[in-house]
Amino acid sequence: MVTTRSATRVVGNDSTKVMVLKPGSFVPQASTSDEDSEDPDIAPRHVKKRSKKRTGHRAKKKLKRRGRLDLMPTMNLDILFHILSFLSPMDLLNLSRTSKDFRNLLLQRSSASVWKTARLQVDDLPDCPQDMSEPQYANLAFYPHCHDCDRVVRSVLWPLRARYCPRCIGENTLDQWSTASRFPWTVNFNSYDLPHAIIYGTGRPKQLFLKKALDELRAELSKTPADEMVALLREKRTNAAEVMKHAERCQQWLEYVASSRKLELDAIRRARQDDIVTRLTEAGYRPELDYVNKFWLEDHLGTSFKEPKPLNQKYLITALDKVRMRRIEDKVYGPRRQILMDEYKKYLQDPPPADAAFDLMPHAVNVAEFDPFRVIITSPESATITATSFVSAFQRLPDFVSSWRAKIDCEFLDLIRCPESQGDGGKQEDADCLQLATATFIVESGSDRRLLMYPEVLSWPGFFAPAPVTLFDEVYLLQVKQFECRMWSAVRHLPRISVFEGTAAVVQAASLDPKTTRREHMDELDTRFACGKCSTPGSKVVMTWDMAVMHSYRLHRDLQPEEIKWTMIEGEELENVKDYEKEAKPPVKADAIVYCALCQHHVRDARSLTFIQNHLAEIHGIPSDKAEQGTHYIPDRNSTSVISMVVDSDGKVSNHTDHRLVPSYSSGIELLYWKSHLV
């Protein structure tokens, strides 16, 4: 009677029981076969855990878990092998390591057909070589761990039939040029007599041999007679050539698998990306997708956009909400703000009325935040906005300017530090004090230090200039880029602002009260003052009141105000000085800081003389050679040189040229200066 496989089965579940076989069946020998259950090449390394002994407590009976596969080896082998034929080689490896019963079953030579069936399911995998068993071949090709330390290793040394990590490869192999790999001169050994792997890295390529193979070859050569040594090496060379040829096919297969897997993952990624784009389009983000590109999605969505997994559930993406805000800011609100900027320029180009209530108008960036303008700018995307849309808003602009000036004046007053002589009781909380002639301030921020009069002090760049550092709010950056300016704020840089006490001495020299005298009172007085510190008995250094304030700060800031001893000149001397000013008006340099006298004075309108001359020619039709100081443009008194004159004892007036000229904080501006520190 023919013995079938169903007649052979494992008896019981005890690993100590052996297989019951019919006479004539093959029984694997553990000591001679490389395919038995004790094969070290496919057995994973396990560390024995120390058993925990309980003292004083009765060991609990371990409950039997349901659903275990312990009884599978006791099944009919035809049925069991049919089930195993659907597994991959890696599945068989894992199964053989689950229990001793499966190990004994799958590592028998009679189970080779199961491994072969699993191998044939892998496309283009070369046949199992003659020097390896099917389980060894599966372990080499599919188990991604070092054969020595069990670390994960993706590359395979096919000629050496092993996987080694960088550390173990040095312990188990020898380089061709190492002394340990050399043979006696009587042995005609070359690198083709044994399988070898070539490793490419820094320096020359390394040709590696297995230490074990070299030791076995030496032992075999030592037992071989001299007349048979040539035939032995020829046989070794033939076997090595077959191994190298098979290793080359395996390497080509591995590269093909890696390439195919890469293409498969790329296809899954593209499908996922297309699915994401489709769902975003259905959610109404098509304009945002057109606004940004695919690379932006890859950068901002990260693994959600790149991972090679199908998008099999509803994918909610909120990252494009910021893109929508940025797109609307750039493509919708941006053109509308540009219309506002153009109309506001026209509004400011009209001369201010005679009874203008404001001596400094806001920048367009502040006007855009005024409620009537903001409502128009942020109207729905479908709305059509033109210049006529802002007509009603401009009619309400004076109300906004009034509230804006009151707000920034209060913020500015909060920054002013009182003189030490007055203490906190000297702090003015009423904005009317800013209209006094003594409203002259020293503004300090870092290394920048300036003397600024009101209202020009509100145009200090730190209150509105764009920050030099990169901001992370993309929407805000778009606004700053468009306006080239930020909204006015006194708390952004928090400069040190103090009242310049030298101004009161000039006002007192005119026999006026510094606590009540306003700027317009000093302008109407139209007198000149002589500096007692710079004047000599035979000559007087004289200047206007605002130049006297600048002179006190730039030349005599280290002195007490009463030490300068300002005096007001009158009578014939005053008339001679005024006549000299009309005849010898000093020219303004091309890079001097001025602002247009025909437009309403506003934040950040102070530019170079060349820029204002082009503005006068293009907007107001006044040629550069016809533009006059005081009529068409006004020099910024906070950044011009101190204009002073000398009156001799006989009443003759001349320009004061006795002082050394040094550069100031304004580009191209020169200041009369004695001290060594800059203004």
C-alpha positions in Angstrom: 0.0 0.0 0.0 1.3 3.4 -0.9 2.1 5.6 2.1 0.4 9.0 1.8 1.3 12.2 3.6 -1.9 12.0 5.6 -0.5 8.9 7.3 2.3 11.1 8.8 1.3 13.6 11.4 2.6 15.0 14.7 1.3 13.1 17.7 0.1 15.4 20.4 1.3 18.9 21.1 4.4 18.1 23.1 7.6 19.2 21.5 9.4 16.1 23.0 7.3 13.7 20.9 8.7 12.8 17.5 7.0 12.2 14.1 5.5 8.8 13.5 6.7 7.7 10.2 6.2 4.6 8.1 9.1 2.4 7.2 11.2 3.8 4.4 10.5 7.4 5.3 13.4 9.9 5.6 14.3 10.9 9.2 16.4 14.1 9.3 19.6 13.9 11.3 20.3 16.9 13.4 24.0 16.4 13.3 24.5 16.0 9.6 21.7 17.9 7.8 21.7 21.7 7.2 18.0 21.7 6.7 16.8 20.4 10.1 15.0 22.3 12.8 18.3 23.4 14.4 19.5 25.3 11.4 21.4 28.3 12.9 21.1 30.3 9.7 17.4 30.9 10.0 16.9 30.7 13.7 16.5 34.2 15.3 18.5 35.0 18.4 16.5 35.1 21.6 17.7 36.0 25.1 16.4 33.7 27.8 14.4 35.7 30.3 15.0 35.0 34.0 12.0 33.4 35.6 10.5 35.4 38.5 10.0 33.2 41.6 7.2 34.1 43.8 7.6 33.6 47.5 4.7 33.4 49.9 2.1 33.4 47.1 0.6 30.5 45.4 1.2 30.6 41.7 -1.9 31.3 39.7 -3.0 28.8 37.2 -2.5 30.2 33.7 -5.7 30.3 31.8 -5.7 28.7 28.3 -6.2 31.3 25.6 -8.7 30.6 22.9 -8.0 30.9 19.3 -4.4 29.7 19.3 -2.9 27.7 16.4 -1.1 25.2 18.5 -3.1 22.3 17.1 -2.4 23.2 13.4 0.6 20.8 13.1 -1.8 18.0 14.1 -4.0 18.6 11.1 -4.0 16.4 8.0 -0.7 17.3 6.3 -2.3 17.5 2.8 -4.7 20.1 4.1 -2.1 21.9 6.1 0.4 22.0 3.2 -2.4 23.3 0.9 -3.0 26.1 3.3 0.7 26.9 3.6 1.0 27.0 -0.2 -0.8 30.4 -0.1 1.9 32.0 2.1 4.9 34.0 1.0 8.4 33.0 2.0 8.5 35.6 4.7 5.2 34.3 6.1 6.7 30.8 6.3 9.8 32.1 8.0 7.7 33.8 10.6 5.5 30.8 11.0 8.5 28.5 11.5 9.5 30.7 14.4 6.2 30.7 16.3 6.6 27.3 17.9 8.8 24.2 18.0 6.1 22.1 16.3 6.0 24.4 13.3 9.8 24.6 13.3 10.1 20.8 13.3 7.5 20.5 10.6 8.6 23.3 8.2 12.4 22.7 8.4 12.2 19.0 7.4 13.6 18.2 4.0 10.2 16.7 3.1 8.7 20.2 3.5 10.9 21.7 0.8 8.0 21.7 -1.7 6.1 24.2 0.6 9.1 26.6 0.5 9.5 26.1 -3.3 5.8 26.8 -3.9 6.1 30.0 -1.8 9.3 31.0 -3.7 7.6 30.5 -7.1 5.0 33.1 -6.1 7.7 35.8 -6.1 8.1 37.1 -9.6 11.5 36.7 -11.3 13.3 35.5 -8.2 16.2 33.2 -9.2 16.0 29.5 -8.4 17.4 28.3 -5.1 21.2 27.6 -5.5 22.6 24.1 -4.9 24.7 25.3 -2.0 21.6 26.5 0.0 18.4 25.0 1.3 15.1 26.5 0.5 14.6 27.9 4.1 18.2 29.3 4.0 17.5 31.0 0.7 14.2 32.5 1.9 16.0 33.8 5.0 18.7 35.4 3.0 16.4 37.0 0.4 13.5 38.2 2.7 14.6 38.4 6.3 16.0 42.0 6.6 18.3 41.5 9.6 22.0 41.0 10.2 22.9 37.3 10.4 25.2 38.0 13.3 23.6 40.6 15.6 20.0 40.8 14.2 20.1 44.5 13.4 18.1 45.7 10.4 20.1 45.5 7.2 18.6 46.2 3.8 21.5 45.2 1.6 22.5 41.6 0.9 25.9 40.2 0.2 24.7 37.7 -2.3 28.1 36.2 -3.1 28.8 35.6 0.6 25.2 34.3 1.2 24.9 36.6 4.1 23.6 39.9 5.5 25.9 41.9 7.7 25.7 45.3 9.4 28.7 47.6 9.1 30.1 46.4 12.4 29.6 42.7 11.8 30.9 42.8 8.3 34.4 43.6 9.7 34.2 40.7 12.1 33.1 38.1 9.6 35.0 39.1 6.5 38.6 39.8 5.3 39.8 42.2 2.7 41.8 40.8 -0.2 44.7 42.9 0.7 44.8 42.1 4.4 47.6 39.9 5.7 45.2 37.4 7.2 43.8 36.6 3.7 47.2 35.7 2.1 48.2 32.2 1.3 51.7 30.7 1.1 53.6 31.3 -2.1 53.4 27.6 -2.9 49.6 27.9 -3.3 48.5 29.6 -6.6 45.5 31.3 -5.0 43.7 34.2 -6.6 40.5 36.1 -5.8 38.4 34.1 -8.2 38.9 30.9 -6.3 36.3 31.9 -3.7 33.1 33.9 -3.9 33.7 37.5 -2.9 31.7 40.7 -2.5 32.9 44.1 -3.7 32.1 47.0 -1.4 32.2 50.5 -2.7 32.9 53.4 -0.4 35.5 56.0 0.4 38.8 55.1 -1.1 39.4 52.0 -3.2 36.8 49.3 -3.5 37.1 46.4 -1.0 37.0 42.8 -2.1 35.8 40.8 0.8 35.9 37.1 1.6 34.2 35.2 4.4 36.6 34.3 7.2 34.9 30.9 7.5 35.4 30.1 3.8 39.1 31.1 3.9 39.7 29.0 7.0 37.9 26.0 5.4 40.0 26.4 2.2 43.3 26.5 4.2 42.3 23.4 6.1 41.3 21.6 2.9 44.6 22.7 1.2 46.6 21.4 4.1 45.2 17.9 3.6 45.4 17.9 -0.2 48.5 16.4 -1.9 50.6 18.8 -3.9 49.7 17.0 -7.2 46.0 17.4 -6.5 46.1 21.0 -5.4 45.7 22.5 -8.9 42.6 20.4 -9.6 41.1 21.4 -6.2 41.6 25.1 -6.9 40.1 24.7 -10.4 37.1 23.1 -8.8 36.8 25.9 -6.3 37.1 28.5 -9.0 34.3 26.8 -11.0 32.0 26.7 -8.0 32.9 30.3 -7.2 32.0 31.3 -10.7 28.6 29.7 -10.4 28.0 31.4 -7.1 29.0 34.8 -8.5 26.8 34.3 -11.5 23.8 33.4 -9.3 24.6 36.4 -7.0 24.5 38.7 -10.0 21.0 37.5 -11.0 19.9 37.9 -7.4 21.2 41.5 -7.3 19.4 42.3 -10.5 16.2 40.9 -9.1 16.6 42.9 -5.9 17.1 46.1 -7.8 14.1 45.3 -10.0 12.0 44.8 -6.8 13.2 48.1 -5.3 12.5 49.9 -8.6 9.0 48.4 -8.9 8.2 49.2 -5.3 9.3 52.8 -5.9 7.1 53.1 -8.9 4.2 51.6 -7.0 4.7 54.0 -4.1 4.9 56.9 -6.5 1.7 55.9 -8.1 0.0 55.7 -4.7 1.3 59.1 -3.8 0.1 60.6 -7.0 -3.3 59.0 -6.6 -3.4 60.4 -3.0 -2.4 63.9 -4.1 -4.9 63.9 -6.9 -7.6 62.8 -4.4 -6.6 65.6 -2.1 -6.7 68.1 -4.9 -10.1 66.8 -6.0 -11.6 67.0 -2.5 -10.2 70.5 -2.0 -11.7 71.6 -5.3 -15.1 70.1 -4.2 -14.7 72.1 -0.9 -14.3 75.3 -2.8 -10.6 75.8 -2.7 -10.0 75.8 -6.4 -8.9 79.5 -6.4 -6.4 78.8 -3.6 -5.0 75.8 -5.5 -4.5 78.1 -8.5 -2.9 80.7 -6.3 -0.3 78.3 -4.8 1.6 75.5 -6.5 2.0 71.8 -5.8 5.3 72.4 -4.0 3.5 74.6 -1.5 1.1 71.7 -0.7 4.1 69.4 -0.3 5.8 71.8 2.1 2.8 72.7 4.2 0.7 69.5 4.3 3.8 67.4 4.9 3.3 63.7 5.3 -0.4 64.1 4.7 0.4 65.0 1.1 3.4 62.7 0.6 2.7 59.4 2.4 2.1 56.5 0.1 -1.3 55.5 1.4 -4.6 55.7 -0.3 -6.9 58.4 1.0 -9.8 56.1 2.0 -11.7 58.5 4.3 -13.0 62.0 4.2 -9.9 64.2 4.5 -10.4 67.6 6.2 -7.7 70.1 5.4 -7.7 73.4 7.1 -4.2 74.4 5.9 -5.6 76.2 2.9 -7.6 78.5 5.1 -4.5 80.6 5.5 -3.9 80.5 1.8 -7.4 81.7 1.2 -6.8 84.7 3.5 -3.5 85.4 1.8 -5.0 85.1 -1.7 -7.9 87.4 -0.8 -5.5 89.8 0.7 -3.3 89.8 -2.4 -5.7 89.4 -5.2 -8.9 91.0 -3.8 -8.1 93.5 -1.1 -4.7 94.5 -2.6 -6.1 96.1 -5.8 -8.8 97.8 -3.7 -6.2 99.3 -1.3 -4.3 100.5 -4.4 -7.3 102.4 -5.6 -7.6 103.9 -2.1 -3.9 104.9 -2.1 -4.3 106.6 -5.5 -7.4 108.5 -4.4 -5.8 109.5 -1.1 -2.8 110.9 -3.0 -5.1 113.1 -5.0 -6.9 114.1 -1.8 -3.6 115.2 -0.2 -2.4 117.0 -3.4 -5.1 119.6 -2.9 -3.8 122.4 -0.7 -5.1 122.4 2.9 -7.7 124.9 3.6 -6.8 128.2 5.4 -8.4 127.1 8.6 -7.1 123.5 8.5 -7.5 121.9 11.8 -4.7 119.3 11.3 -1.0 120.0 10.8 -0.2 116.3 10.1 -2.4 113.9 8.2 -2.2 110.1 8.6 -0.6 107.7 6.2 -2.8 105.7 3.8 -2.2 102.5 5.9 -4.1 104.1 8.8 -6.8 105.5 6.4 -7.5 102.0 5.1 -8.4 100.9 8.7 -11.0 103.6 9.1 -14.4 101.9 9.3 -15.9 103.4 6.1 -12.8 102.5 4.0 -12.4 99.1 5.6 -16.0 98.1 4.9 -15.5 98.9 1.2 -12.1 97.1 1.0 -13.3 93.9 2.7 -16.6 93.7 0.8 -17.4 90.3 -0.8 -15.1 89.2 -3.6 -17.9 89.4 -6.1 -18.4 93.2 -5.5 -16.9 95.6 -8.0 -14.9 98.4 -6.3 -13.9 101.6 -8.2 -12.7 105.0 -7.3 -16.3 106.3 -6.9 -16.9 103.7 -4.3 -14.7 105.7 -1.8 -16.4 109.1 -2.4 -18.7 108.8 0.6 -15.9 107.5 2.8 -13.7 110.5 2.0 -16.5 112.8 3.1 -16.1 111.3 6.6 -12.3 111.4 6.6 -12.0 114.6 8.7 -13.9 112.8 11.6 -11.4 109.9 11.4 -8.4 112.2 11.3 -9.7 114.0 14.4 -10.0 110.7 16.4 -6.7 109.4 15.0 -4.8 112.5 16.1 -6.4 112.4 19.6 -5.4 108.7 19.9 -1.8 109.1 18.8 -1.3 112.2 20.9 -2.4 110.3 24.0 -0.1 107.4 23.1 2.8 109.8 22.6 2.1 111.6 25.9 2.3 108.3 27.7 5.9 107.9 26.5 7.2 111.3 27.7 9.5 111.2 30.7 9.3 114.2 32.9 12.5 116.1 33.9 14.1 115.0 37.1 13.7 118.4 38.6 9.9 118.3 38.2 9.2 114.6 39.1 6.0 112.9 38.1 4.0 115.9 39.0 5.4 117.8 36.0 3.9 115.3 33.5 1.3 116.8 31.2 -1.8 114.8 30.5 -3.6 117.3 28.4 -2.8 117.1 24.6 -3.0 120.9 24.4 0.5 121.0 26.0 1.8 119.6 22.7 0.9 122.9 21.0 3.3 124.9 23.2 6.6 126.1 21.9 8.4 124.0 24.5 7.0 120.8 22.9 10.5 119.8 21.8 11.6 116.3 22.6 14.7 114.1 22.7 13.9 110.7 21.1 16.3 107.9 21.9 16.1 104.3 20.6 19.2 102.2 20.7 22.1 104.2 19.1 19.6 106.6 17.5 19.2 110.0 19.2 17.3 113.0 17.8 15.8 116.3 18.8 12.4 116.6 17.2 9.7 119.2 17.5 6.0 118.6 17.5 4.2 117.6 15.3 7.3 116.4 13.3 8.1 114.1 16.2 5.1 112.0 15.3 6.9 111.2 12.0 9.8 109.5 13.9 10.4 106.4 11.8 10.1 104.0 14.7 6.4 104.7 15.0 5.6 103.5 11.5 8.6 102.2 9.5 8.5 98.5 8.5 10.4 96.2 10.9 13.9 95.1 9.7 13.3 91.5 10.8 11.1 89.0 9.0 7.6 88.6 10.3 5.7 85.3 10.2 2.3 86.8 9.4 2.1 86.5 5.6 -1.1 88.6 5.4 0.5 91.4 7.4 3.6 91.2 5.3 1.5 91.7 2.2 0.0 94.9 3.7 3.4 96.2 4.7 4.8 95.5 1.3 2.0 97.3 -0.5 1.9 100.4 1.8 5.7 100.4 2.5 4.6 101.5 6.0 3.0 100.1 9.1 0.2 101.5 11.1 1.3 104.3 13.5 2.0 102.9 17.0 3.8 104.4 20.0 4.2 101.1 21.8 6.0 99.1 19.0 9.6 100.2 19.9 8.9 102.1 23.1 11.6 104.8 22.6 12.9 107.0 25.5 11.3 110.4 25.0 12.1 113.4 27.2 11.4 117.1 27.0 14.3 119.2 26.0 14.6 121.9 28.7 16.7 124.2 26.6 13.6 125.4 24.7 12.2 127.2 27.7 15.3 129.4 27.9 14.8 130.6 24.3 11.1 131.4 25.1 12.0 133.2 28.2 14.6 135.3 26.3 11.6 136.7 24.4 10.0 137.7 27.7 7.2 135.1 27.3 5.9 132.4 29.6 7.0 128.9 28.5 3.9 127.4 30.0 1.5 129.3 27.8 3.4 130.4 24.7 2.5 128.4 21.6 4.5 127.8 18.5 2.5 130.2 16.4 3.2 132.9 19.0 6.9 132.5 18.5 6.5 132.4 14.7 4.4 135.6 14.8 7.0 137.3 17.0 9.5 136.8 14.1 12.5 137.9 16.1 16.1 136.7 16.3 18.1 135.5 19.3 21.8 135.8 20.1 23.7 132.9 21.7 25.6 134.3 24.7 27.9 131.3 24.8 29.0 131.7 21.2 28.9 135.5 20.9 31.9 137.8 21.7 32.0 141.4 22.7 32.6 142.5 19.1 30.1 140.1 17.4 26.8 138.3 18.0 25.8 134.9 16.7 22.1 135.2 15.9 19.4 132.8 14.6 15.7 132.2 14.5 14.0 130.7 17.6 13.7 127.2 16.2 17.3 127.3 15.0 18.2 128.5 18.5 16.6 125.4 20.0 18.6 123.2 17.6 21.7 125.1 18.4 21.3 124.6 22.1 20.9 120.9 21.7 23.6 120.3 19.2 26.3 122.5 20.7 25.4 123.2 24.3 23.4 120.2 25.5 25.9 119.6 28.3 25.3 123.1 29.7 22.4 124.2 31.9 20.0 126.4 29.9 20.7 129.5 32.0 24.4 129.2 31.2 23.8 129.9 27.5 22.2 133.3 28.2 20.0 133.9 25.1 19.2 137.5 24.3 16.6 138.8 21.8 17.9 141.4 19.2 15.7 144.2 18.2 15.7 147.4 16.2 18.2 148.1 13.4 20.2 144.9 14.1 17.0 142.8 13.6 16.2 144.6 10.3 19.8 144.1 9.0 19.6 140.3 9.8 16.3 139.9 8.0 17.6 141.8 5.0 20.7 139.5 4.9 18.5 136.4 5.1 16.6 137.5 2.1 19.6 138.3 0.0 21.9 135.4 1.1 19.5 132.6 1.5 21.7 129.4 1.7 21.0 126.9 -0.9 19.4 123.5 0.0 21.4 120.5 -1.0 19.9 117.9 -3.4 19.7 115.3 -0.7 18.4 117.6 2.0 15.1 116.4 3.7 12.1 118.5 2.6 8.4 118.1 2.1 6.0 119.6 -0.4 4.4 122.8 0.7 1.6 122.5 -1.9 0.3 119.1 -0.5 -1.1 118.5 2.9 1.6 117.5 5.4 1.2 113.8 6.3 3.2 111.0 7.8 6.2 109.9 5.8 6.0 112.7 3.2 9.5 114.0 4.1 11.8 113.1 1.2 15.0 114.2 -0.5 14.9 117.5 -2.4 15.4 115.7 -5.7 12.4 113.5 -5.1 10.2 116.5 -4.1 11.4 118.5 -7.1 10.3 115.6 -9.4 7.0 115.5 -7.5 6.4 119.2 -8.0 7.1 118.9 -11.8 4.9 115.8 -12.3 2.0 116.6 -10.0 1.9 120.4 -9.7 3.6 121.4 -13.0 6.4 123.4 -11.4 9.8 123.0 -13.0 12.8 122.3 -10.8 14.5 125.6 -11.6 11.3 127.4 -10.6 10.7 125.6 -7.3 11.4 128.0 -4.3 12.1 127.2 -0.7 9.3 128.2 1.6 6.8 128.5 -1.3 6.9 125.1 -3.0 8.9 123.0 -0.5 9.7 123.3 3.2 13.0 122.0 4.7 12.5 119.7 7.6 13.8 121.8 10.5 14.7 118.7 12.5 17.2 117.5 9.9 18.8 120.7 8.5 21.9 122.6 9.4 21.6 125.3 12.0 21.5 128.6 10.0 23.2 131.3 12.0 24.6 134.7 11.3 27.2 137.1 12.9 26.3 140.7 13.6 29.4 142.9 14.1 29.5 145.9 16.4 29.0 148.2 13.4 25.8 146.3 12.4 27.4 144.4 9.5 25.9 140.9 9.1 27.8 137.9 7.7 27.5 134.1 7.7 28.7 132.2 10.7 31.5 130.0 9.4 33.7 129.6 12.4 32.4 126.2 13.4 33.5 122.8 12.2 31.0 120.9 10.0 30.2 117.2 10.8 27.6 114.8 9.3 24.3 114.4 11.1 21.9 111.5 11.3 20.3 112.6 8.0 22.0 111.5 4.8 23.9 114.4 3.2 22.9 116.9 5.9 25.7 118.9 7.6 25.4 120.4 11.1 27.3 123.1 12.8 28.9 121.2 15.7 31.6 121.6 18.3 31.2 118.5 20.4 32.6 115.0 19.6 29.3 113.1 19.9 26.9 112.8 17.0 23.3 114.1 17.0 
